[in-house]
Structure formats: structure tokens, C-alpha cells
């Protein structure tokens, strides 16, 4: 079994070329370079395309707006819109039919109108079994099955992922509705992880209820904290610490799935299904306890259990990955507040209301920050999924140009309809402008799930025979080679120097993947030897430290001078994998 964190260590063993530390001198330009591919511009004009969903007060898509109705602001500055298209089912069908048939040539002298680009759609159905009650999950799965049957087709693929301690890909991306629905049926057999934590919560709730009954009979107390209440508080803190660690792990699991899709072209959305997530761990229990014992501060107890920053980071990561979140609270309509089936006694109505709002808040927050929708407080899951389907097929694609400077920057986005104040407008709240190197990193992570046929630098990656390491792990020798002439080198005294970055990640058959690793390799060749060495290949040898298993290894090589990149994917296993 592969560990979720730090499952791979990279050690540079050797390189065929001599490697030294080097920094490019000022004044060097691409005209002096020897070898390498064509240079890619570092400063370029690109178009930021936004997906904007406009709905009326009844939630019906609004489709009669024009470019003049929209105002877009980036970091507070209004931007001039140059691209505008209403995408709906008719447009998608027209484009699909045009691409499937031979185009009729336009008469001579008549310029053909530009064909709108309709991007493919990738849907991730993420069933968070670690935060689901089995009954809640199973009643949502039926609606999800019908949603997928109605939605997937050639240009719309879906993948089923279940969080069962770590994210497992139950069904890879496919347009086959039968495969997807079969995968969802299989999930009915698993036991939701929320059952255990819910039992712990109920036990603590009963302890607090007993304390409340005992405190009601006490009179003349000076210090309200008794030995028994202190023990309950200790148990409560231990429970909160445990749930805090579990929620942190679960948030990381969602981010890991998103990171693997970052470089995937097209539109991406993640449908997240759970029985709610806490914005503040055990907020309702802390509220009830501190409401009895005024000498204990609610804020001081809950400060370290506030997960807002973590959910904010998750939303920021999703925006960076181009992922829209749609969240579904599988609990449906809340039971009458103040009544708990788990503890079998009547509780504090205020605490019950706090518990529900506290676990709905992250679902609403993440969806709102990424431009999606949340389905909470309702048993109409079919209606919520219908709104998601409307988003997939009916939206405005609007764009404006920016001068990209080749560095990573986060921009704040605001879209308004000044002449239509009664309409609801949803969109991604931030746009991440990425450097070329960040784009290469994204592509490597995407290669863990999809084959990428981009190898202009003619790299070759091979894995040698694994050797046993300590604690039952294995060392996988990885060699990445490339033609000397595919890398740009600059003159430096009597030598030629260059720099490449090697990116490596891997994923096991259970869906767990390693963090992206990289090595900067500086190349130093005698100028007099270049003609001979240009016909040879340079190689970089690494060791991957892994747990027993079968792996998909993704490799990317980036030439920092030309900004060109190549990718390769291979599969390998340890002897006991």
C-alpha cells in the first residue's frame, strides 16, 4: 500500500553530461543559442475566457443578453470584452455537426465566419464516503445515475471517485453511461466512514446532556468546572483533534484529485457528495459546553478548529485548476431541531441549528467561490442535478485580452450586469495567470490520468530493475534521456551551458499519487566537443522510493531557455506489487 504523503523520494545519482551551477549572463539572447527548439515568447497576449451563468429569480437560464450587457473587472479595473458567445444545446449541436461533416468551401473572396470553439466537458463525481452516512449516500446515488445517463455523450465524459481513506478512482473517465451507473451501484456496498464519528459525537452529546442535568440541581457553586466536567472537556478536545486531522486529510484528498486534472483541456467540474463538512470542528458541542460554563471561552476553545482558511485554500486551488465545484448535502431536509435520533433525548434547539448550519456552510462557500452551485437543505436531488446540467450546457463565454508576463499571478474577477439588477450572476471569483513552467507542471500531473502525446524534445524514459529498500519499500531506477541538440545552450567562455528542469510524479492503481517532484539540471559542455556530442543523448538518472505496488509514472522535461517541454508516461511495478 502506498502512503498518501511523501510516498516518493527522488535522488539524483548521475548525469551523462557534466552539471555545474550556472546563471545566464545579462545580454544573452536566443540568437546566440546553440541547438534547442524554437523559442516560445515569454511575454504574449492571451485571452482570458470566463464562463458566466446568468439565471432569473426562478433559476431559469437567461439567454437573451448581449456583450453590451456585461461589465468585467480584473483587480478593480474594467476590461474591454473582445470575445462573446452564448453556449447552449443548439450551439453545441451545430458545432458538433459541422465538425463531423465536410465543410462546404466559401465562395472566392468571401471570408468564412469563425467557428465557435466548444470545449469538451469532464465531470468528476466525488463520493466522500469518509463523510457520508450510508443511508444519505444511497438515496443520492439513484439521482446521480439518472443524471449521468442524461448527460454523458461523446464530448462529455465523467469519472467516479470515492474517498475511502484516500481517493480511489472507481471508474476512469468515460462517455459510457452504463459503466458509470454500474460503478455507482458498487458504491452502495461500502460502509460510510461518518458512522464512527457520528457515534462519538452522540456519546459526547449524551455526556453534555448529563452534565446539564446535574448542573441544574447544583446550588451555590463558585467554580462551575467540576472534575467530571473537566473530563468531558478533555474528551471533547480529543474528539475535535481527531476530527480536525481527518477533515484536513479529506480536504487534501479533494485537492489531490483536482491537481491531477489541472492540465486537462476543456471544462472541468467536480460534483462533491457528502453529509456535510464542519466549518468549525464540533462547534455545536463547544457551544453547549461553554453555554453551561461561562468561565470557559467559546472562541478560545474553537480557534484552532476553524477550517475556513483550509476551505478558502481549497477554493483557490480549484480556481487555479479551472475546476467548478458543485456540492450536494446528502442529508436532505434537516430533522426537527432539538431532536437527535442518535442520542435519543431532546437537546438544545440552538445547538442543533448551529450543527446544521456549520456543516452546510463549507458546501455553500466552496461552490460560491468557484462559480458552482450547492444543493443543501432539500430532498430534491434530481432538481439540484438538473441545475448542474443547465450550467454544463447553457452559459455565456466572455473573454478579454491580457499581456501575460510569464509569471504566476492571481487576479480578482468581478462580473456585473448593471442594467439587470434582478438577475443572478455566477462566475469564478479569481483567475490564475500561470507561467509556462507552471503549465508544464500541470501537464505532468494530468499525465497521471491521461496519455499526453507531446514530445518535441524526443525524451525517452525507462525504469530499471527495482531493488529492495528499508521498511519494505523499493527503489525504482528511472532514466530520462534526450538528444543533446534538443536543448538550447549558450556560449560561456570556452563552454556551452544550458538548464533543464525534470518533473516526475507517480500514481498507484488505487488512485493515490505522489506530490510533484522536480530536479534542476544545469548542463556544461566544452564548445569544441559540441559537434560530436550533438549526435549523442544526455541522460538523468533518478531513484524513486516507493511502497509496494503498480504505478503510472509521468515525466516532463522543460528547457528554461526555449520554454519548450516534452512529456512521457510509463507503467511499472515492484516485485510484490
TATA-V117626 format. One record per residue. N is the residue number from 1. OMEGA is omega in radians with two decimals (* if undefined). Layout:
# TATA-V117626
[[N | OMEGA] [N | OMEGA]]
This chain:
# TATA-V117626
[[1 | -3.10] [2 | 3.12] [3 | -3.06] [4 | -3.12] [5 | 3.06] [6 | -3.09] [7 | -3.13] [8 | 3.04] [9 | -3.11] [10 | 3.11] [11 | 3.11] [12 | -3.13] [13 | -3.09] [14 | 3.00] [15 | -3.10] [16 | 3.10] [17 | 3.04] [18 | -3.05] [19 | 3.13] [20 | 3.03] [21 | -3.08] [22 | 3.01] [23 | -3.08] [24 | 3.09] [25 | 3.07] [26 | 3.06] [27 | 3.08] [28 | 3.10] [29 | -3.03] [30 | 3.13] [31 | -3.13] [32 | -3.02] [33 | 3.06] [34 | 3.14] [35 | 3.12] [36 | 3.10] [37 | 3.13] [38 | 3.14] [39 | 3.03] [40 | -3.12] [41 | 3.10] [42 | 3.07] [43 | -3.08] [44 | 3.09] [45 | 3.10] [46 | 3.14] [47 | 3.05] [48 | 3.12] [49 | -3.13] [50 | 2.99] [51 | -3.08] [52 | 3.13] [53 | -3.13] [54 | -3.11] [55 | 3.06] [56 | -3.05] [57 | 3.12] [58 | -3.13] [59 | -3.14] [60 | 3.12] [61 | 3.10] [62 | -2.99] [63 | -3.07] [64 | 3.13] [65 | 3.09] [66 | -3.09] [67 | -3.12] [68 | -3.14] [69 | -3.02] [70 | 2.93] [71 | -3.10] [72 | 3.14] [73 | 3.02] [74 | -3.11] [75 | 3.09] [76 | -3.13] [77 | 3.14] [78 | -3.12] [79 | 3.11] [80 | -3.11] [81 | 3.11] [82 | -3.13] [83 | 3.14] [84 | 3.11] [85 | 2.95] [86 | 3.11] [87 | 3.04] [88 | -3.08] [89 | -3.12] [90 | -3.14] [91 | -3.13] [92 | -3.13] [93 | -3.13] [94 | -3.14] [95 | -3.14] [96 | 3.13] [97 | -3.14] [98 | -3.12] [99 | -3.11] [100 | -3.12] [101 | 3.08] [102 | -3.13] [103 | 3.08] [104 | -3.09] [105 | 3.10] [106 | 3.06] [107 | -3.11] [108 | 3.13] [109 | 3.13] [110 | -3.12] [111 | -3.13] [112 | 3.11] [113 | -3.14] [114 | 3.14] [115 | 3.13] [116 | 3.13] [117 | 3.11] [118 | -3.05] [119 | 3.02] [120 | -3.10] [121 | 3.08] [122 | -3.11] [123 | 3.01] [124 | 3.01] [125 | -3.04] [126 | -3.13] [127 | -3.06] [128 | -3.10] [129 | 3.14] [130 | -3.13] [131 | -3.12] [132 | 2.91] [133 | -3.07] [134 | -3.13] [135 | 3.12] [136 | -3.09] [137 | -2.99] [138 | 3.14] [139 | 3.06] [140 | -3.04] [141 | 3.11] [142 | 3.11] [143 | 3.12] [144 | 3.13] [145 | -3.14] [146 | 3.10] [147 | -3.12] [148 | 3.08] [149 | -3.10] [150 | -2.91] [151 | -3.03] [152 | 3.07] [153 | -3.01] [154 | -3.08] [155 | 3.11] [156 | 3.13] [157 | 3.12] [158 | 3.11] [159 | 3.11] [160 | 3.10] [161 | 3.08] [162 | 3.05] [163 | -3.12] [164 | -3.02] [165 | 2.99] [166 | -3.08] [167 | 3.10] [168 | 3.06] [169 | -3.12] [170 | 3.10] [171 | 3.08] [172 | -3.11] [173 | 3.11] [174 | 2.99] [175 | -3.14] [176 | -3.08] [177 | -3.12] [178 | 3.11] [179 | -3.13] [180 | -3.12] [181 | 3.08] [182 | 3.13] [183 | 3.12] [184 | 3.10] [185 | 3.13] [186 | -3.10] [187 | 3.13] [188 | -3.07] [189 | -3.09] [190 | -3.14] [191 | 3.14] [192 | -3.11] [193 | -3.11] [194 | -3.07] [195 | -3.10] [196 | -3.11] [197 | 3.11] [198 | 3.11] [199 | 3.09] [200 | 3.12] [201 | -3.12] [202 | 3.12] [203 | 3.09] [204 | 3.13] [205 | 3.11] [206 | 3.09] [207 | -3.14] [208 | 3.10] [209 | 3.11] [210 | 3.08] [211 | -3.13] [212 | 3.13] [213 | 3.12] [214 | -3.13] [215 | -3.13] [216 | -3.11] [217 | -3.12] [218 | 3.11] [219 | 3.04] [220 | -3.12] [221 | 3.08] [222 | 3.10] [223 | -3.03] [224 | -3.11] [225 | 3.10] [226 | 3.10] [227 | -3.13] [228 | -3.13] [229 | 3.09] [230 | 3.11] [231 | 3.10] [232 | 3.12] [233 | 3.09] [234 | 3.11] [235 | 3.14] [236 | 3.13] [237 | 3.12] [238 | 3.10] [239 | -3.13] [240 | 3.09] [241 | -3.14] [242 | -3.13] [243 | 3.11] [244 | 3.13] [245 | -3.14] [246 | 3.13] [247 | 3.10] [248 | 3.09] [249 | -3.11] [250 | 3.07] [251 | 3.11] [252 | 3.14] [253 | 3.11] [254 | 3.13] [255 | -3.12] [256 | 3.10] [257 | 3.13] [258 | -3.11] [259 | 3.13] [260 | -3.11] [261 | -3.00] [262 | -3.08] [263 | -3.13] [264 | 3.13] [265 | 3.11] [266 | -3.14] [267 | -3.09] [268 | 3.05] [269 | 3.12] [270 | 3.08] [271 | -3.03] [272 | -3.09] [273 | 3.09] [274 | 3.01] [275 | 3.12] [276 | 3.08] [277 | -3.11] [278 | 2.99] [279 | 3.02] [280 | -3.08] [281 | 3.06] [282 | -3.07] [283 | -3.11] [284 | 3.13] [285 | 3.09] [286 | 3.12] [287 | -3.12] [288 | -3.10] [289 | -3.09] [290 | 3.08] [291 | 3.07] [292 | -3.03] [293 | -3.03] [294 | -3.13] [295 | 3.13] [296 | -3.07] [297 | 3.09] [298 | -3.08] [299 | -3.13] [300 | 3.13] [301 | -2.99] [302 | -3.02] [303 | -3.06] [304 | 3.13] [305 | 3.10] [306 | -3.03] [307 | -3.08] [308 | -3.14] [309 | 3.13] [310 | 3.11] [311 | 3.05] [312 | 3.10] [313 | 3.11] [314 | 3.11] [315 | 3.12] [316 | 3.10] [317 | 3.13] [318 | 3.09] [319 | 3.10] [320 | -3.12] [321 | -3.11] [322 | -3.05] [323 | 3.04] [324 | 3.14] [325 | 2.96] [326 | -3.02] [327 | -3.14] [328 | 3.03] [329 | -3.03] [330 | 3.12] [331 | -3.11] [332 | 3.13] [333 | 3.14] [334 | 3.04] [335 | 3.11] [336 | -3.13] [337 | 3.14] [338 | 3.12] [339 | -3.11] [340 | 3.12] [341 | -3.08] [342 | -3.04] [343 | 3.03] [344 | 3.10] [345 | 3.12] [346 | -3.12] [347 | -3.14] [348 | -3.14] [349 | 3.13] [350 | 3.13] [351 | 3.12] [352 | 3.10] [353 | 3.10] [354 | -3.13] [355 | -3.12] [356 | -3.13] [357 | -3.12] [358 | -3.12] [359 | 3.01] [360 | -2.99] [361 | 3.13] [362 | 3.13] [363 | 3.12] [364 | -3.07] [365 | -3.08] [366 | 3.14] [367 | -3.11] [368 | -3.08] [369 | -3.11] [370 | 3.11] [371 | -3.12] [372 | -3.11] [373 | 3.04] [374 | 3.06] [375 | -3.08] [376 | 3.07] [377 | -3.14] [378 | 3.01] [379 | -3.11] [380 | 3.13] [381 | 3.11] [382 | 3.11] [383 | 3.11] [384 | 3.12] [385 | 3.08] [386 | 3.10] [387 | 3.07] [388 | 3.14] [389 | 3.07] [390 | 3.11] [391 | -3.10] [392 | -2.98] [393 | 3.14] [394 | -3.13] [395 | 3.05] [396 | 3.02] [397 | -3.11] [398 | -3.06] [399 | 3.09] [400 | -3.09] [401 | 2.99] [402 | 3.04] [403 | 3.14] [404 | -3.08] [405 | 3.03] [406 | 3.11] [407 | 3.14] [408 | 3.11] [409 | 3.11] [410 | -3.12] [411 | 3.09] [412 | -3.06] [413 | 3.01] [414 | 3.11] [415 | -3.12] [416 | 3.00] [417 | -3.00] [418 | -3.12] [419 | -3.11] [420 | -3.05] [421 | -3.09] [422 | -3.11] [423 | 3.09] [424 | -3.14] [425 | 3.09] [426 | -3.11] [427 | 3.09] [428 | -3.02] [429 | 3.11] [430 | 3.06] [431 | -3.11] [432 | 3.05] [433 | -2.99] [434 | 3.04] [435 | 3.10] [436 | -3.12] [437 | 3.08] [438 | 3.10] [439 | 3.11] [440 | 3.10] [441 | 3.12] [442 | -3.11] [443 | 3.12] [444 | 3.13] [445 | 3.10] [446 | -3.14] [447 | 3.05] [448 | -3.14] [449 | -3.02] [450 | 3.03] [451 | 3.14] [452 | -3.10] [453 | 3.12] [454 | -3.08] [455 | -3.12] [456 | -3.14] [457 | 3.05] [458 | 3.11] [459 | 3.05] [460 | 3.13] [461 | 3.12] [462 | 3.09] [463 | 3.12] [464 | -3.09] [465 | 3.14] [466 | 3.05] [467 | -3.09] [468 | 3.07] [469 | -3.11] [470 | 3.05] [471 | 3.05] [472 | -3.13] [473 | -3.06] [474 | 3.00] [475 | 3.09] [476 | 3.10] [477 | -3.12] [478 | 3.07] [479 | 3.07] [480 | -3.13] [481 | -3.11] [482 | 3.12] [483 | 3.11] [484 | -3.06] [485 | -3.13] [486 | -3.13] [487 | 3.12] [488 | 3.13] [489 | -3.13] [490 | 3.11] [491 | 3.06] [492 | -3.04] [493 | -3.11] [494 | -3.04] [495 | 2.98] [496 | -3.08] [497 | 3.10] [498 | -3.09] [499 | 3.05] [500 | 3.06] [501 | 3.10] [502 | 3.10] [503 | -3.12] [504 | 2.95] [505 | 3.12] [506 | -3.07] [507 | 3.14] [508 | -3.05] [509 | 3.10] [510 | 3.06] [511 | 3.11] [512 | -3.08] [513 | -3.13] [514 | 2.98] [515 | 3.12] [516 | 3.09] [517 | 3.10] [518 | 3.04] [519 | 3.05] [520 | -3.13] [521 | 3.13] [522 | -3.00] [523 | -3.08] [524 | -3.11] [525 | 3.00] [526 | -3.09] [527 | -3.10] [528 | -3.10] [529 | -2.99] [530 | -3.09] [531 | 3.11] [532 | -3.06] [533 | 3.13] [534 | 3.12] [535 | -3.10] [536 | 3.10] [537 | 2.98] [538 | -3.14] [539 | 3.07] [540 | -3.13] [541 | -3.14] [542 | 2.99] [543 | 3.10] [544 | 3.13] [545 | -2.99] [546 | 2.96] [547 | 3.08] [548 | 3.12] [549 | 3.07] [550 | -2.96] [551 | 2.90] [552 | -3.07] [553 | 3.11] [554 | -3.07] [555 | 3.04] [556 | 3.09] [557 | -3.03] [558 | 3.06] [559 | -3.04] [560 | -3.12] [561 | -3.14] [562 | -3.09] [563 | 3.04] [564 | -3.12] [565 | 3.06] [566 | -3.09] [567 | 3.02] [568 | -3.13] [569 | 3.04] [570 | -3.14] [571 | -3.12] [572 | 3.14] [573 | 2.95] [574 | -3.10] [575 | 3.13] [576 | -3.13] [577 | *]]
